[in-house]
Amino acid sequence: MQRLDVKGGARPPQKRHLGSDDPKLTEELKHYHDFVEDGRVCMSVIVDPELLKCVMNEMVEEAGVRLYLHSWAGRALVDGGRGDPRGRGAAPPSGHEEGPEEVGRAGSMVA
């Protein structure tokens, strides 16, 4: 949430309002999803789903994951004798088969 908050994509209630049962405040905040429960202001966060996707994408890339967006996994390529995976056939949404890719050390697909 911190990364999302920095980008302006998260909106929690103000910390000073948490736990308050002030009728004027709860009336104002009840229109926000889950900000008021049982007559008290509680911790809940409204997120911008598009910014959330961007932040999650950044985190995945920082973890070293190689993304293949807009691709479809076609078939697994296995070693005939032992059945060990050695790659995969990939196809973009147009359906054309691309060449095989090798399997990385940790089993992840790399180009």
N, C-alpha and C positions, 0 to 999 in steps of 0.2 A: 504494500500500500504506500510505502514511503516514496518509491519511484513514481508511482502514479500521482501522488499528491504533488510532487515537485513539478510535474507536467500540467497540473491543474485538472487532473482527471478523477479526483476523489473528493467527495464532500461529506465529511462526518459532521455531527452536531458539535458545537463548541464545547470544549472540555468543562468549562465552568457551568454548563447547563446539565451535564450528566447527573442523573438521579433526581433532578428537580421535579416537583409535582405542581409547580405554579400553573394555575389554570390558563392564564393568558399565554404563557410560553408553550404549554402542551397543545393548546388550540392552534397556535401558529405552526408548530412542527408536525402535527398529526398528518398533514398532507404529504409529508415525505415518508416514503416506504420504511416502516419499522423503526422510526425515530422515537415513537411513543408507544409504550406497552404498559398495560395496567395502570394508566394515568401518570406514568413517569417517563422522563426522557432517558433513553438507553443508547448504548453504543451501537451504531449501525453506520454503514458507509454506502453512499450512492456513488457508483462508478460510471465513467464514460466508457462504454464497451469498445469503441473504436480505439481509444487511447490504451485501454487495457490490452488489446491485441498487439499493439506496437510494443508496449513494455514487455509483454511475455515473449515476443519475438526476439527482443534484445537479450533477454535472459537466456533463452535457448541458444542463441549464437555465442554468448559469452561462455556458456558451458561447453562449447566446442562441437555442438551438434551441427551437422551439415544439413541444411534444409533443401528439400526438393519440392518447391511449391508448384502447383498446377501440373503435377505429374501423377501418373497412375503406376502402381507396381504391376508389372506384367506377369513374370514367372520367376521362380527361384532357380538359379543355376547351381547344380550340385555336382560334386566330384562323383563320377560314375561308380568307382570301386567302394568308397567308404561312405558316401552319402553326405559328406561335409559340404556346407554351403561355400561357394566360391564367388558368388555374385548374384545379380538379379538383372532381369530384363526390365527396362522401364519404357513407359509410353507416355507421351504428353497427351492432353485431352483430345488432340486430333486423331489419336489412335495409332500413329506410326511407331513401330518398334525402334528403340535406340540400341546401341551396342551394349554388351555386358559390362558390368563394373566389378571391380575386385572387392573382396571383403577385407575390412581393416582388422587390425590386431584384436580389438575388443568386440569384433563381430559387427561393427557398424559399416554401412556401405560408404565407400569413397569413390570418387571419380578417378 
